[in-house]
Amino acid sequence: MSVVGYLGPEGSFTHQAAAAWSAAHGEDARTLAALPTVADVFAGVAAGDVARGVVAIENTVEGYVVPSLDAIVGSATVVAVDEVVLDISFDAFVRPGHGELTEVAAHPHGLAQCQGFVRRAGLRPVPASSNAAACRDAGPHQVALGPTICGELYALETLERAVEDFAGARTRFLVLAPRAEATGVLARARDAGEAPWRTMLAVTPVVTGPGVLARITRSFGERGVNLSSLITRPLKAVAGTYVFVLTVDGAPWDAPVRAVLDDLVRAGDALKTLGVVPARGELDESVHADVDAAHVPVGSVDASTGAAGLAEGLLW
């Protein structure tokens, strides 16, 4: 049996994502292996100790998961070939017969998504390696935040359900494979009718200066390729130099996307495809959806704002 490694321990959101992906691909749940860190998941895939790895990459409330992002940017032999999207909700758990509660433990992203509960409870936040680890290791003085399954799994009592600040949060998880296998894996998915696609790219400008980002993004516009996400990560130990991590609608074998990649290569940029994953309908449902005014950052201004408001909001 092939083994699917995931960020453990058992009961984490990543465990649920790995189980969902395995079930959809006919793998027995007994082939799932909990690994201690994101780095261990990548190392397991690279070494062939696990056939696939599953890591969280982006949450709709807290954004990108930096350890996973840096790991895939920095890996020469691991690439994403699929993804799983989960709805995320946190329950608050305590040990039976607990003492005075003074701390609340969760993964940093979990703590950030439950700030209202933390403030209301008046507890000191304590970061954990994962939400499931917080539940597994909860002390008699701690509240642990995690998936509902952790209550039964770690013999905890539910203090309160659904304590997240924003209902409807979702997390995307990447399914990782050896880069040497990616072409075959993606070809089989294409033969099975998977479409449309989403591609993650790392673009490192060799020559930097004014207009570099404008040049890169202009190529996407001219080729009619939608650029749905752009973030930067620093090149390690090189001050003031960054790699752009882009997410685009389309696959590298699509003619418009390939033309963009050719433009960037000819311009002298260093390129790397980090992952190619089926979008499974999300492009129409979320990536291209209109932004509701209620979700725009508080204090934003627009064309309808008066002169005084523009001056205050833009500091010009």
N, C-alpha and C positions, 0 to 999 in steps of 0.2 A: 504494500500500500504506500502511496505517496504521502508525505507529511506536510502539513500546512502549519507554519510557525506564526505566532502572533505575540503581541505585547501582553504579557500576563500581569497578575495571575488569573486563574480561572474566575470568570464572572465579569471581566472587564467589558467595556463596550467593544473593544477590538476583538475579544473572544466571540461576542455575538456576531460581529461582522464576518469573522473567519468561519463560524459555523454556518451562517447564511450562505456564504459563497460556496463552501464545501457541499452543502446540501443541494444547491442549484447545479453543481457539477458532478453529482453522484458519488462524492467522497464520503466515507464513513466518518462520523464524528470522532471516533477513537483515534483518527489520524491527526488530530489537532495537538499541537505542542506549545505550551506556554513558555515564553522566553523572558528573561529578566528586563531587557532594555530594547529600545529601538535599534541600537547598534548591533545587538545580538541577532535580531531578526534579519538585518541586512547581511551580517556575517554568515548566518546560517544558509541563506540563499546563495551567497557568493561561493561558499565552500561545498555546496551540494548536500548539506546536512538536512535541509528541508527543501521540498520541491517548490513551494510557494511561500511567500511571507505576506502578512497583512499588517499595515500600520495606518494610523489616522494621519490625514494630511491637511484637512481644512474643516473648520467649524463655522457655521453661519453666524455665530455670535462673536467668537473670539478670533476668527481668521485662521491663518496658516499655523500648523503645528511645527515649530521651528526645528526641533530635533529630526523629525522625519524629512523636512524640506532640505536641511543641510546634508543629511545622510544620502539622499538620492542625488543631490547635486555633486556630492563628493565621491560617489561610487562609480568605478569604471566598469563594473561587471553586472550591475543589477538595474533593472528597468521595470516600470509599471506597465502591465498588460491588461488590467481590468480594474474595476472599482466597485465598491459597495457603499450605499448611502443609507444611514440609519437615522430615525427620529431619536432625539436625545431627551431624556427626562431623568431627574435626580430625586431619589428618596433619601431622607435623613434617618440613619440607623444608630442605635445604641446597644451596648451590651446588657443582657438581662441582669438586674440587680446592680446597675451602674452606680457610681458615686456622684459627687458634684461634677457637673459638666463644665469644663473650662476651655476646651479646644474643639475645633471642627477641622477634620482632615479630608483631603481630596487631592486629586491631581490639580496642578495650577489652573488648568482650563476649567475644571469643575468648580473650583473656588470662585473663579471669575464669573462663571455663569450663575452663581447662587449668592451673589453679594448681599441681596436684600435679606435672605435668611440669616446670613452670617451676622449682619448688623443687628437684625431684630433679636437674635439669640444672645448677642453680646459675648460671643466666643472668639478666642484667638485662632486665626486661620493657620493651619499647619500643612504645607505641601507634601504630597506623597508621590511615589513614582507612577502610580495609576490609581484610579478610583477604586478598583477592586482590591488593590493592596491596602488602601486606607481602611476598607471594610474588614479585610482579613486581619489586619494588625490593630484594629481599634482597641484602645485601652478603656478602662472603666471611667475615665474622666473625659472621654472624647465622643463627639458626634461624628460619624463617618457618612460621607455623601457618595452615592453610587447608584448603579442600576437596580431595579426592583429585585432581580434575581439574586443579588448579594445577600438579601435578608435571610432567605432559606439556606443559601450556600454556606454562610458563615455563622449561622445560628444567632442572628441579630434580631432585635425588636425594632419595628418601624415607629420612629418618633413622629414623622410627618412625611406625607407623600407630595411629589411634584413641587419641590422647593426651588426650581429654577426661576430666574428672573423673567425669561422670555419663553412663552410656550411656542412649540413648533420648531425649536432649534434642530438642526440636522448636522451630521458630521459625515464627511466623505472619507472613505478608507481606500488606500491603494492596495492592489494585489500585485506582488512583486514576483519577478521571474529572472533567471539568468539572462543577460543580454544576448548570449549566443542562441538562446531558444526563442527569443521574442519574435523573430520573423515568421517562424513556423506557427507559433501560438496565434499570432494576429492573422495569418493566412487562413487558419482553420476557423477563426471567428468570422472573418469576411465570408468564407464559404457557407457558414451557417446563417448568413443574412444579417449580421450585426451592422447597424448604421443608425444614426450618424456617429461621428467620432469626435473626440476631443484630444488635443495634443499638448503636453507640457514640454517647454523648451528652455534650455539655459543658453543665453546669449551673452558672451563676454567681449565687449569692444576692445580691440587691440590698440586702437588709437582713440584717445579720449579727448574731450574738450567740448566747447559750446556746440549744440546741435546734434550730438551723438544720438540721444534718445529720439529726437525728432526724425532723424534719418531712419532709424530702425522702425519706428511706428509708421512712418510714411509709406514704407514698402508694403505693409499690410493693407493700408487703405487703398493704395494704387492697384493692388492685386485683388481687392474685394474680399479679403479674408478678415473675419471678425476676431478682434483681439479682446477676449473677455476678462483677462486678468493680467496685471503686471505688477510685480513686486521686485525689490532689490535685496540682495544679500551681499555682505562684504566679502571680498576675496581675503582669505585668512592671511594675516600678517602683512597685508599690503594696504597701507593707509590711503583712504580716499579713492579706492578702486572697487568696483562693484560688478557683480554678475546680475543680469536681468533674467528673472524667471517669468516666462510668459505662458499663458494658457490661451490656445486658439481653437476656434471651431473648425474642425477638419482634421484630416490625417496627412502624414507626410507624402503618401502616394497620390493624394488629390493634386491635380495640376496647379491650382492657384497656390496651395500651401508650398508645394515643391518649388514654384517660381519664387516665392518669398525667401525660402531657404537658400536658393541659388543666388538671389540678390545679396543676402547677408554674407555668404561665403565669398562672393566676388568683391565685397566691400572690405574684406580682411577680418571680419569678426570670427571668433571661435564659437562653434555651435555644438550643442549636444541635445538629443532628444531624450527627455527624462521619462516619458511615458506616453503611450497611445492607448486610450480607453474608450469603450463604447459609451456614448452619452445617454442612450436609452430614453429618449424623449425629453430629457431635462433642458435641452437647448431652447425648446419652445416654451416650456413651463416656467423656467426660472432665469436662465442666463439672459434671455432677451425680454424678460418681463419689464414693464414700466415700473419705475421706482415710485412707490407711494410717498406722498409728502410727509407722512408721519414718520418715515424711516430716514429722512434726510437729517444730518447732524443738526442739533439744536443751534440756532444762531446763524444758519446759512442764509444767504441772500440770493435773489434772482432778479430777472428783468423787471418784475413788478414792484420791487422794493424802491422806495423813495431815495432821494439823494442823501439824506441824513443817515438812513439805514445802511446804504451802501458804504458810506464813509466809515461807519462804526464796524460793520462786518468785515470789510476788506482792508481797513487800516491804510487807506490811501489818502 
